[in-house]
Amino acid sequence: MKPIKHSDVTLVKLKTQCTIESIETSDVDLKQFLFTLGCYPKQRLTVLSHLGDNYIIELHGARYSIDKALALCIKISSII
């Protein structure tokens, strides 16, 4: 199995667990908000659903709704 590098949350298949590689944004407040959710490198994340520009993700056993702008900042690797 080969890991995909530099994908983002918008490209993850539903109900697929992936590992966060990095948070890429120049907006400090946005980065800090994601860190308060527990969204930082080497954490596991699952995309549960996608409705329009909103993504429901599971992180540390909690579910969060994030918009596309946030989803694009979360760079991941997943096993295919």
C-alpha positions as CSV (number, residue, x, y, z in Angstrom):
1,M,0.0,0.0,0.0
2,K,1.2,3.4,-0.9
3,P,0.6,6.6,1.0
4,I,-0.7,9.7,-0.8
5,K,1.2,12.8,0.1
6,H,0.0,16.4,0.1
7,S,-3.7,15.7,-0.4
8,D,-6.3,17.6,1.6
9,V,-9.5,16.7,3.4
10,T,-11.6,17.6,0.3
11,L,-10.1,14.6,-1.6
12,V,-10.6,11.9,1.1
13,K,-13.2,9.2,0.5
14,L,-16.0,9.1,3.1
15,K,-15.4,7.0,6.2
16,T,-11.7,6.7,5.3
17,Q,-9.2,7.2,8.2
18,C,-6.2,9.3,7.3
19,T,-3.3,10.9,9.1
20,I,-2.7,14.6,9.2
21,E,0.6,15.6,7.7
22,S,0.5,19.3,8.2
23,I,-1.7,22.4,8.5
24,E,-0.9,24.8,5.6
25,T,-2.2,28.3,6.0
26,S,-0.7,31.8,6.5
27,D,-3.7,32.8,8.6
28,V,-2.5,32.4,12.3
29,D,-6.1,32.5,13.7
30,L,-7.2,29.8,11.3
31,K,-4.2,27.6,12.3
32,Q,-4.8,28.3,16.0
33,F,-8.5,27.3,15.6
34,L,-7.6,24.0,14.0
35,F,-5.1,23.3,16.8
36,T,-7.8,23.9,19.4
37,L,-9.8,21.1,17.7
38,G,-6.8,18.8,18.1
39,C,-6.0,19.0,14.4
40,Y,-2.2,18.8,14.2
41,P,0.4,16.5,12.5
42,K,0.3,12.8,13.1
43,Q,-3.3,12.8,14.4
44,R,-5.9,10.5,12.8
45,L,-8.9,12.1,11.1
46,T,-11.9,10.5,9.4
47,V,-14.2,12.3,7.0
48,L,-17.7,11.2,7.9
49,S,-19.8,13.2,5.4
50,H,-19.6,16.0,2.9
51,L,-22.6,18.3,2.4
52,G,-22.0,21.1,-0.1
53,D,-19.0,23.1,1.2
54,N,-19.2,21.5,4.7
55,Y,-17.3,18.5,5.9
56,I,-18.1,16.5,9.0
57,I,-14.8,15.1,10.4
58,E,-14.1,12.9,13.4
59,L,-11.0,13.8,15.4
60,H,-10.2,12.3,18.8
61,G,-13.7,10.7,19.0
62,A,-15.4,14.1,18.5
63,R,-17.3,15.2,15.4
64,Y,-16.8,18.7,13.9
65,S,-18.3,20.5,10.9
66,I,-15.7,22.5,9.0
67,D,-16.1,24.5,5.8
68,K,-14.1,24.0,2.6
69,A,-11.6,26.7,3.5
70,L,-10.6,24.8,6.6
71,A,-10.7,21.5,4.8
72,L,-8.2,22.7,2.2
73,C,-5.7,23.7,4.9
74,I,-5.5,20.2,6.4
75,K,-2.9,18.2,4.4
76,I,-3.2,14.5,4.9
77,S,-1.8,11.1,3.9
78,S,-4.0,8.1,3.6
79,I,-3.5,4.5,2.7
80,I,-5.1,3.3,-0.5
